[in-house]
Amino acid sequence: MLDHMTFRVADLDKSVAFYSAALAPLGYAKRVDEDFGGGRVVGFGRGEKIDTWLVQASPVTTGCHLAWCAESRAAVEAFHAGAMSAGGRDNGGPGLRPHYHKEYFGAFVIDPDGNNVEAVCHNAS
């Protein structure tokens, strides 16, 4: 089980807007926005647990694939819509991916730095 992840981003404000919109349907909110080690860091989490961190730094994280669990297919659809409205590029709209397993319902979006981010629901609702 993963505890947390950090994306090094080119434009922190743009990435914060993107992840705020994309992750809100999954129950995430911005929990931290502060200076840390001479730079600004932003953390997103569900409840008090922060597991997604953004920091403006070089080299930028690119080409990474990460998926967040969604509690419902509707949340996957809302993740995709939110990410697209915040400047994401479609990389596979919401739908079943039975080649993974029969209930795999996911949506894929390219974030502002070129990472393939996903929301996935593994049940039939």
C-alpha positions as CSV (number, residue, x, y, z in Angstrom):
1,M,0.0,0.0,0.0
2,L,1.3,3.4,-0.9
3,D,1.5,6.1,1.7
4,H,2.0,9.2,-0.4
5,M,3.4,10.5,-3.7
6,T,5.0,13.8,-4.9
7,F,4.7,15.4,-8.3
8,R,7.4,17.9,-9.2
9,V,5.5,20.4,-11.4
10,A,6.4,23.2,-13.8
11,D,3.6,25.6,-12.8
12,L,2.4,25.0,-9.2
13,D,-0.7,27.2,-9.5
14,K,-1.9,25.5,-12.7
15,S,-1.3,22.0,-11.2
16,V,-3.1,23.0,-8.0
17,A,-6.1,24.1,-10.0
18,F,-6.0,20.9,-12.0
19,Y,-5.8,18.5,-9.1
20,S,-8.3,20.5,-7.0
21,A,-10.9,19.9,-9.8
22,A,-9.9,16.3,-10.6
23,L,-9.6,15.0,-7.1
24,A,-12.6,16.7,-5.4
25,P,-15.1,14.1,-6.7
26,L,-12.9,11.5,-5.0
27,G,-13.3,13.2,-1.7
28,Y,-10.0,15.0,-1.8
29,A,-9.3,18.6,-0.8
30,K,-6.3,20.8,-0.5
31,R,-5.0,20.3,3.1
32,V,-1.6,22.0,3.1
33,D,-0.3,25.0,1.2
34,E,2.9,26.3,2.8
35,D,6.6,26.9,2.5
36,F,8.8,23.9,3.1
37,G,12.5,23.7,2.6
38,G,12.7,27.0,0.7
39,G,9.8,26.2,-1.6
40,R,6.0,26.0,-1.6
41,V,4.4,22.6,-1.2
42,V,0.7,21.8,-1.6
43,G,-0.8,18.6,-0.2
44,F,-4.2,17.0,-1.1
45,G,-5.9,14.4,1.0
46,R,-9.1,12.7,2.1
47,G,-9.9,13.7,5.7
48,E,-6.7,14.4,7.6
49,K,-4.5,11.9,5.6
50,I,-2.5,13.7,2.9
51,D,-1.2,11.4,0.2
52,T,-0.8,13.6,-2.9
53,W,1.9,16.3,-2.8
54,L,2.8,19.0,-5.4
55,V,6.0,21.0,-5.4
56,Q,7.3,23.3,-8.1
57,A,10.8,21.9,-8.9
58,S,13.0,20.7,-11.7
59,P,13.2,18.2,-13.2
60,V,9.4,18.0,-13.6
61,T,7.7,14.6,-13.1
62,T,6.5,13.5,-16.5
63,G,5.3,10.3,-18.0
64,C,4.1,8.8,-14.7
65,H,0.8,6.9,-14.4
66,L,-1.1,7.0,-11.1
67,A,-4.6,5.9,-10.3
68,W,-6.8,6.9,-7.4
69,C,-9.6,4.7,-6.2
70,A,-13.1,5.9,-6.6
71,E,-16.1,4.8,-4.5
72,S,-18.5,4.8,-7.5
73,R,-18.6,5.0,-11.3
74,A,-20.2,8.4,-10.9
75,A,-17.1,9.6,-9.0
76,V,-14.9,8.3,-11.9
77,E,-17.1,10.3,-14.4
78,A,-16.9,13.4,-12.2
79,F,-13.1,13.0,-11.9
80,H,-12.8,13.0,-15.7
81,A,-15.2,16.0,-16.1
82,G,-13.3,18.0,-13.4
83,A,-9.9,17.2,-14.8
84,M,-11.0,18.1,-18.3
85,S,-12.6,21.4,-17.2
86,A,-9.3,22.3,-15.5
87,G,-7.2,21.9,-18.7
88,G,-6.5,18.1,-18.7
89,R,-6.3,16.2,-22.0
90,D,-8.5,13.2,-22.5
91,N,-6.5,9.9,-22.5
92,G,-9.5,7.5,-22.2
93,G,-12.9,8.6,-21.1
94,P,-15.0,7.0,-18.4
95,G,-15.9,3.4,-19.2
96,L,-15.5,-0.3,-18.5
97,R,-12.1,-1.8,-19.2
98,P,-13.0,-5.5,-19.1
99,H,-9.5,-6.5,-20.3
100,Y,-8.4,-5.6,-16.8
101,H,-11.3,-7.3,-15.1
102,K,-15.1,-7.3,-15.7
103,E,-15.9,-4.4,-13.2
104,Y,-12.9,-2.2,-13.9
105,F,-14.4,1.3,-14.6
106,G,-11.8,3.9,-15.2
107,A,-11.1,7.3,-16.8
108,F,-7.7,8.6,-17.8
109,V,-6.5,12.2,-18.2
110,I,-3.1,13.8,-19.0
111,D,-2.2,16.4,-16.4
112,P,-0.5,19.7,-17.1
113,D,3.0,18.1,-17.0
114,G,2.2,15.1,-19.1
115,N,1.4,12.5,-16.5
116,N,-1.4,9.9,-17.1
117,V,-3.7,10.2,-14.1
118,E,-6.7,8.0,-13.5
119,A,-9.7,7.3,-11.3
120,V,-10.9,3.7,-11.1
121,C,-13.9,2.0,-9.5
122,H,-13.6,-1.8,-9.1
123,N,-17.2,-2.6,-8.3
124,A,-20.5,-2.6,-10.2
125,S,-21.9,0.7,-8.9
